[in-house]
Amino acid sequence: MKASRIAATGAVAASAVLVLSGPAFAHVSVQPEGTAAKGGYATVNFKVPNERDKASTTKLEINFPADHPLASVMPQPVDGWDVEVTKSKLDKPLELHGEKISEAVTKVTWTADGKGIQPGYFQKFPLSIGALPEDTDELVFKAIQTYSNKEVVRWIETQEDGEEEPETPAPVLALSAASDDHHGAAASDDDAASDDDSGKGDDAEAAASTSEAADTDSSDTTARVLGVVGIVVGVAGVAFGVLAGRRRTTA
């Protein structure tokens, strides 16, 4: 009896955990592939789950933050979905790589050309974005999800410090610390190449010096050998002359 009661209590508790945690998994969210560093570029995925049992998600609209406009936004094609990128004029032009940008992407809309996201499934919508701002720790995107039964869910509420999570929170992209990779990688590679070339030059000079030294040593050795041979030949010649003189005198 006690075992059955414990099992029943455990089952109820597990069900309660699933019920309570279910909504947290149903939010429209955004996550980077790798990191989203301040000042750099990143590929991010908007994850959209279907929350309804008898309707499919047929449209997703992502609104970009007006206080931190992004000059570059490129969607990756998603099978079964049409995508539209909306740009708007900026109140204050941006400067990117020495160029002034007068407009930025303010909205990206995906519309299903088939069944969309059916009940029990989710879909990822990838975007390449940048350059990411350096004066904030996060970007807040407002998402609007439309179902096949014409129901619209607005994921636009922001999380306030010290308060409970809102019922329909907006997707938030956390930004990591700025990295030198997107600015200094090429310079580092150039420096490394320069160092390599310098090292190669030093190696070449050292090889040349070694070769010259080897040639000098070889020349000295050859001269010494020839000198010794000359001396031996000379001595042999003198000896031969002396012997020949003696023979003549004896005769």
Order of alpha helices (4+ residues) and beta strands (2+ residues): alpha-beta-beta-beta-beta-beta-beta-beta-beta-beta-beta-beta-alpha
